[in-house]
């Protein structure tokens, strides 16, 4: 999963991105998520390297794209990347 398909257009975003990547590299360079899908409650994902990064939804049958987009937003939020 790639975090940024769009171009980084301003200096503040670039600095935030570099800071995020530095922290991720310090933890091994990858973020791995445990994803749990409950057929009654929905789904949630927890990052193994940064357990405070969590995501989820009420959809009991989420697509891979839905999960990916939600996780990317959670990671960007956790690292204060606009």
Secondary structure, 3 states (H helix, E strand, C coil): CCCCCCCCCCHHHHHHHHHHHHHHHHCCCCCCEEEEEECCCEEEEEECCCCCCEEEECCCCCCHHHHHHHHHHHHHHHCCCC
